């Protein structure tokens, strides 16, 4: 909902945006660079007004 990254990925993979957001939030419980990946995707994904 912040930058449309999850909505863009959901559209690309044919999933619901809510599901992708939930998976992202759950992945934040694991150690790793999730926020860095989110920021990179924010820059890389084209703006389509999600």
C-alpha positions, -999 to 999 in steps of 0.1 A, spaced: 0 0 0 30 23 4 46 21 -30 25 -4 -49 52 -31 -49 30 -59 -35 2 -49 -59 25 -49 -88 39 -83 -79 5 -97 -73 -7 -86 -108 24 -100 -124 19 -134 -107 -19 -135 -110 -24 -133 -72 -44 -111 -49 -26 -81 -36 -37 -89 0 -21 -123 -3 13 -109 -14 11 -82 13 5 -109 39 34 -130 26 57 -100 28 46 -93 64 52 -129 73 86 -129 56 96 -99 78 96 -123 108 125 -141 92 160 -127 92 170 -113 58 171 -82 36 133 -79 30 132 -42 34 161 -36 11 145 -59 -16 113 -39 -12 131 -6 -17 149 -19 -48 116 -32 -62 100 2 -55 127 18 -77 126 -8 -104 89 -15 -109 72 8 -134 46 33 -119 12 22 -131 -9 40 -104 -18 10 -82 
